[in-house]
């Protein structure tokens, strides 16, 4: 799942290791950014879990992930509490968002992982551009590790989150488009 824009197709996946992997929350970052007024706000989710299955044919690989919505963190308690409210994630009713992959395919020098993202009980297809970062057979404590990075842009309106899109019909408070970046490290499932 390596990105190489200098060739017609994806690079050879040097270090590709087949197996079933558990996402390591201590070494995984789920981050987002959104335009807010005249700047961008960035945040992360601390609670992430899931599984990656890497197939001998990379196109046969799968991913499932669960993110705790209450674990959102932007560095501002008032904003974080608002994001947890019914205006945004509604964590009391929807404590998790999930991603389940459907296909992985090469596209224009990279790999695209398509899957179903569910936020607030609304499911939409999302395409992630994925880069395989490699594998390490001995990790930090002797265990194998594998790593990926992925990016996507979603419309929060598609998931029923419309608070603050326009204050008076002309002034942008919070943009509809949300940029997502995933940096994932995983170890063999037990």
LINJOGI-V22569 format. One record per backbone hydrogen bond with DSSP energy under -1.0 kcal/mol. CO is the residue of the C=O (numbers start at 1). NH is the residue of the N-H. E is the energy in kcal/mol with one decimal. If there is no record, write none. Layout:
BEGIN
<<CO	NH	E> <CO	NH	E>>
END
This chain:
BEGIN
<<12	14	-1.8> <13	16	-2.2> <19	54	-2.7> <20	189	-2.9> <21	52	-2.3> <22	187	-2.1> <24	27	-1.4> <29	183	-2.5> <30	45	-1.8> <31	181	-2.4> <32	43	-2.4> <33	179	-2.4> <34	41	-3.0> <35	175	-2.5> <36	39	-2.0> <39	36	-2.9> <41	34	-2.2> <43	32	-2.4> <44	73	-2.5> <47	68	-2.0> <49	66	-2.9> <50	23	-2.2> <51	64	-2.4> <52	21	-3.5> <53	62	-2.0> <54	19	-2.0> <57	60	-3.2> <58	61	-1.9> <62	53	-2.7> <63	101	-2.9> <64	51	-2.1> <65	99	-2.3> <66	49	-2.2> <67	97	-2.3> <68	71	-1.4> <69	72	-1.3> <71	46	-1.5> <73	44	-2.3> <76	80	-2.9> <77	81	-2.8> <78	82	-1.8> <79	83	-2.7> <80	84	-1.6> <83	89	-2.6> <84	91	-2.0> <85	88	-1.6> <85	90	-2.8> <90	94	-3.1> <95	69	-1.7> <97	67	-2.8> <98	118	-2.8> <99	65	-2.5> <100	116	-2.8> <103	114	-2.5> <105	112	-3.0> <107	110	-1.3> <109	4	-3.5> <110	107	-2.8> <111	130	-2.6> <112	105	-2.2> <113	128	-2.7> <114	102	-3.6> <114	103	-1.9> <115	126	-2.7> <116	100	-1.7> <117	124	-2.4> <118	98	-1.6> <119	122	-1.6> <122	119	-2.3> <124	117	-2.9> <126	115	-2.1> <128	113	-2.9> <129	151	-1.8> <131	149	-2.3> <134	147	-2.3> <136	145	-2.2> <138	142	-1.8> <145	136	-2.5> <146	186	-2.4> <147	133	-2.5> <148	184	-2.9> <149	131	-3.2> <150	182	-3.0> <151	129	-2.7> <152	180	-3.3> <154	178	-2.9> <156	159	-1.3> <156	161	-2.2> <157	160	-2.0> <162	165	-1.7> <164	174	-2.5> <171	167	-2.4> <173	37	-2.0> <176	156	-2.6> <178	154	-2.5> <179	33	-1.9> <180	152	-1.9> <181	31	-2.8> <182	150	-2.3> <183	29	-2.7> <184	148	-2.5> <185	24	-2.9> <186	146	-1.8> <187	22	-3.6>>
END
